[in-house]
Amino acid sequence: MARAVSRNTKIGWTIAAWAVALLIFFPILYTIITSLKSEQEAIAGFDLIPSFTLESYQTVQSQNNYWRPFTNSVILAVGSTLLALIVAIPAAWAMAFSPTKRTKDILMWMLSTKMMPAVAVLVPIYLIFLRTGLMDTRIGLTVLLMMINLPIVVWMLYTYFREIPGEILEAARMDGATLRDEILYVLTPMAIPGIASTLLLNIILAWNEAFWTIQLTTTNAAPLSAFIASFSSPQGLFWAKLSAASVMAIAPILVLGWFSQKQLVRGLTFGAVK
Amino acid sequence: MTITFRALLGATALCATAGLAGAQDSVTLTIATVNNGDMIRMQGLTSEFTAANPGIQVEWVTLEENILRERVTTDIATQGGQYDILTIGTYEVPIWAAQGWLVPLDDLGDDYDTDDLIPAVRDALSMDGKLYAAPFYAESAMVMYRTDLAEAAGVTIPEAPTWTDIMTAAQAMTDKSAEQYGICLRGKPGWGENMAFLTAMANSYGARWFDTDWNPQFDSPEWQATLTDYLTMMNEYGPPGASSNGFNENLSLFQQGKCGIWIDATVAASFVTDPEDSTVADKVGFAQFPNKEGVDNRGNWLWAWSLAIPASSDAQDAAKTFIAWATSRGYTELVAGKEGWRAAPPGTRASLYENADYQAEAPFAAMTLASINAANTQKASVQDIPYTGGQFVAIPEFQGIGTAVGQQFSAALAGQMSAEDALAAAQANTTREMTRAGYIK
C-alpha cells in the first residue's frame, strides 16, 4: 500500500526534481542560447537572452558540409549497435539461462575492459587499422565501436534476461522448439522492451564517442564528433560557431532521446527491485 | 585451368596498370589544418588551385590545435601516411625535422623566391640551412594600446618601450570604477597560453628557462622579477578573473574598449583595428614588445603556422606543388584581389611589407615587421642557453613542462599561492621532469 504523501511534500519534491533536471540540462540549454548569439555577445559574458541571430549556423554550414559527417554518424551509431545486438543476444542468453561457475567472472572481466583508458591501446589499434586498410573506413569504425560498447550491451541484456522466468523457455523446449526458435520466437519477443532500451542507449553512446572517431578518421568516415572538433579556434572568436556546430551535432540524438524517454529510463534503472 | 589462370593473371595486370594510370591522372591531397581565419580563407580559394592543376584534388581535415597535434604525431610516429600536408608551427618544425619526419622543401620551383621569406621566419623553419616547412602566416608579439586613453591620462608610450613605461602607463589608464583596466595580459594556463607570454617577458627581463646543463632557473632573480612585476600589473591594473583570460578573452575585452594596453601576438592588430568588430578600431597605437632597462632583448616571440610534408606521404610532388602555390607571392596577390590587402596573410614575405597598398590598408604593418625582425629564435635569452625557440623551448618535453609551470603561475595570479611558492613549485616540478627525461645527469 502506498504511503500517504502530503500535498506540501509532493510540491517540494516536484520543485526539487525540476531544479535538478534544469541543472543537468543547463549546459545544453546554454549551448543552444550561445549558438543564437553573435561572436561578440558569446564571449562578452553570461547572458541568457541571445540576439537570435542565425549567423553562426550559416557560417558553419558554409564552411563545412554537414551531411557527410551526419550520414557517417548515423551509419556508425546504428550499424555498431545492431552488430553488437547480434553478438550480445546469444551471449547474454547463455549467461542468463545456462550459467557456469565462471559466468560472473566473465561478466566482470568484460566490464573491466571498459575501465582501461582508451589512449593506452591507441598505437596498437592504430597500427592494426593501418595494416589492414581499415583506417578512415566506416566498416572499421563500426566494428570498433561495436567492440567498445559490447560489454555494456551484454550486461544490460543479461540483467534483463535474468528477469524472464526460465520455465517459459523450458515449456518451449518441451513443445519441441530448437535453440534458434527459442531465442528468436520466445526470448526475443518477451525481451523487446529491454532490447529496445539497450539499442537506444547504445546508439547514444556510439553517437557521442569522440576519441576513436577522431583518432581513426580523416575525411571519408569522419562523423559529427570530428565536425565539432573542427570549429575550435586558437585565435579569433569561435564560441558561437562552436555552439552552433554542437547543436547541429546533438540535435538528432536529442530528438531521438526525447521520443524514447520511457524506454531509456527503464533501460537505465532496471535491475533495481521492482 | 591454365587458360583460366593466365586469363586471371592478365586481368590482374590490366587492373594494376589501370590503377597506376589512374593514380597518375589524379592525386588526392589530404591536408590537416587548424581552424583560423587565414586557413579558412585558403580552403575557400582551393578551387583556384585545382583549376590550375586539374590532376590534383584537395581534401581538408580541420581540427582543433591540440587534437591536430595528437593526430599528426600518432600518424607520423607510426608512418601512417594519412596526411600529405600538415599545418604545424615553429615549435614542431625543428623537433620533427631532426627526427627525419619531414620532407625538406628546398626545391619549390624557380619562381618561388625563397629569399623573399622574412629571414627570422625562414631560420625558425630551417635546419642545417634547409627549409622544412613553408610559412603561410607569421607573428611576433607587440604592444597594442589605446591612443585616446593614453592622451587623456597624459602618458606617452614610446615605439620601443621599457617595462617601466608600460607599468606607468597602465597605472595612469586604470579606472576600475568605469571598468577601465590599464593592462590585459594572458593568464589562462598552458604552454601556448600564459607561458608563451611569460616566457617572452622573462626573456626580456634577461631570464632563461635552463642553464647550459639544463638546470631550470626559476630560482634566479630574473624570473623572480618577471613574475613579481607580472602579478603586480595584473592585480593592480588588470581585469578581474584574469587567470582564465587567453588570447580570445583579451581580444574581446580590448575590442569592447575595456583595456588600455594589451601585449600579445601581432596578428591581433588586424582584429582590433577592424571597424566591423572593434569599438576602438581608430584609436589603437602600436609599440614593440617591452624590455627591462639594460637588457637588450624584446622577448623573441615568433610563431609561424606553416605547411610541411610528412615523410610518409605518397604524394610528395603534388604536395610540393600545393605548398608552392599556397605560400607564394601570387597567393598573397590572389587574396588581396578578392578580399583587399588587409586580408593578406601577414608576416611571411618581405615583398608584402614593401607594397604601398598593403602599408596604406594595414596601419600595423611597420610595427609587425619590426617585431618579427627583432625576434631571434636561435638565442632567445641574453644569457647562454642550450635550446632554441622564442616564447617556448624547442624540446619535445616542453608541452608538458610548460603547461605544468603555467598552472602554478596561473594559480599565483588567482591568489591561491604567492609568487615565491609558485616559482619554487615550478623549479621543483621542472627539475624532476628534466631529470626523468634524461637532460639532467
Interface residues (C-beta under 8 A of the other chain):
Chain A: E39 Q40 I43 A44 Q63 N64 L122 V123 Y126 L127 L130 M135 D136 I214 Q215 T218 T219 A222 A226 A229 S230 F231 S232 S233 P234 Q235 G236 L237 F238
Chain B: T30 A32 V34 N35 N36 G37 I40 Q43 E59 W60 V61 T62 L63 E64 E65 I67 E70 R71 T74 A77 T78 G80 Q82 Y83 G192 F247 N248 E249 L251 S252 Q255 Q256 A265 V267 A268 F271 D277
